Amino acid sequence: MIYQQKGVMIRQTNYSESSRIITILTEEGRQVPLMVRGFNKTNSPFIVLRQGIKEFLFTYSRFRGMGTLNEVDEVLSFKKVNGDFDIYSHASYVLELIIRALEEDVLQESFYRLLIKSLTLLEEGSQPAGVVAFCAIKMLPYYGGEMNVTECAICGSRDYSEFHNYSFKYHSVICAGCMDDEAGERSVPISSRVLYLAGFLKHVAVGNVDSISITEENAGKLLKFAELIYDEYTGVYFKSRRLLQSY
């Protein structure tokens, strides 16, 4: 039987001298392994799969077990993403955030929408660190974490201008009026602007985000805050994060 599905290649491994097995994440959130014969040949019709992170239309045959790739056509090429090392590194971080939360035989359509939205934001010039932070915040619940930045854990205030600390003792923000030595135990200073951005990105619908236009400084602080939350609550460390910190 012949299938056609849009998707993004998320994994690949050598199978033989000339062939590879790839895994695609389809737009319905399914992981599909495919044999790609001749992948490693210089004249391979699938050479486009080696040219970065892209959305493709995959045509493959499958009767039982693993399918075999027959044809591949570009849908979204993300030329800016694949042509700039810094942006590509941030895109790789986004991809890793999504890939590592995938489960076998569990459809995650929302993951695919988030992936394509994040790549599109990067392609269209949004602040790269801000896009990674957006993706990280949206993916946090799938890693068992939670980020509470809406109201003070002690008095319930929702005045963002008074939020300057995040408490790992209370697992929430603490307003300036409630901050003392006891409340400040195991808390970290975070600017009210960053906490506001984190709250906005947590609650906004993915489809409603057309751009992330914030300063490079605030984007960096927002990503560091998201990573701090991951460190505290998930214990997951991403290789792409290490890459970004190395340059």
Phi, psi and omega in degrees: 000141182260135180236151171229125180213142172282146180187178177234133176288125183246343178211155173205147177211144179293137177251322178209186181300328184246348188240156176225158170255125177246158172239129177251147170260116184276167182294345175269003177086020180262142174267123184236115176277139182223140171277130178242099182283134180079012183306319187275357180283146183296332180258024182296137176289353181255018183300334180299336179292344180269001191256037173104193182271117182217160170262132183235162164259113182263130172247122184215156177254143180206124178249310173206148182072215184288142177276170178237127181287131179255322186204150178218135180228137179293138172251306176233122186269339180048057185299319180293318179300312184281346182260357182234119186300319182295313180293320179298321179297321177291322177296323178296324177297313177303313182298319180292321177304321183278316183300316187288347177264354180291145176239145178298138175063019175243119180286129180230071181301324181296329178297317181294317179299318179294320179298309182295320177298315181295317178296322179294319177299317177297317181298325186267007170101010175294156181299118187305313181296326177294323178293317178297318179299317177304311180296317181298318180294318179293327183274345186309314180300331181285349174257008178083014181257169179212144179234113183253102183234018185268322183214152179298132182294339185263310184252349179084007179301143178245021181274101184300331182296343180261001180268120179224001182216146172245128185257125174273355172280317180260353180057044183192177174283155175236128181282163183300323182292336181260355185283120173215187184300320181289313181293331183279355179297128182058041175244158179232142178286128178225133183294151180298327179296316180293320179295323177296314180299319179298317179294319179297312182292332177294320189262339183290144176290139182305317182292346181266359180267110180262337177196159173236091186255084178231165181292156178301322180296312180293325177297316179297318179294322180295316179295319179297323177295315178299318180293326176298318177296316177299317180299319185285319191253340186245330183071010180266131177239133187258134180300323181295330177295317179298321179298315180296324182283349184272353179224000000 
